[in-house]
Amino acid sequence: MITAKTQKWKKEVFSTGIAIVCALVFRSVLASPYSIPSESMYPTLKVGDYLIATKYSYGIKYPFTHTDIFKHTLPKRGEIVLFKEQAPTRRDIIKRVIAVAGDQIEINDGLVTINGEPLSYEIISDRQLLQDHPTDHVKYRAGLLQETIGDTTHMVLKLFRRQDDKLVYQVPPDHVFVMGDNRDNSSDSRVWGPLPIKDIHSKARAVIFSIDKNNPMLTLGALSIPGIRFSRLGSKII
């Protein structure tokens, strides 16, 4: 005989299960949080940033897979996208789209020309964006540039010349060319070639939280509580 207590327990388990499945489907199909583990997108995205990325921006995928049901939009120049690293790690990687299929891209010391038109660059003298970086040589010596790609204007970081920072390349069909905003400290299409569009699964949208371990809020002996970058909370990613 099923008691009222047993029925109540079964309803609670069922309701919890439905909630978990809905949350997983939402995360798999619509949007998902990601954390920034490296400096490759600095200063646009900083270590300790937690962001929200939408999975429906370029198409709809089958739940719990990276297989498209259909594509409705292609990535555009200037957008920040997430994709899976190749095997064996399959980690999520985040980079900026610099050129799209058919574009001829020329790179010289981190500065970009697309289809014969140099991107617009402006030297930024205000160092405030760099003050939470852990090393002084970046804080005080790195070049901070404002780069414009189409309608997108963002910051890029330059510190030294890379050997692979001089190339001319035409992006093949169904691919994009991606780079990190930290131009001297990013493994990207300059290293491993163009990114297949089919591998892109999300578009970065906004920073929802950000912690700063280099500037702790409180230190008690060996214990430190990271600071919070309040100015970044809710900021749109461009």
Order of alpha helices (4+ residues) and beta strands (2+ residues): alpha-beta-beta-beta-beta-beta-beta-beta-beta-beta-beta-alpha-beta-beta-beta-beta-alpha-beta-beta-beta-beta-beta
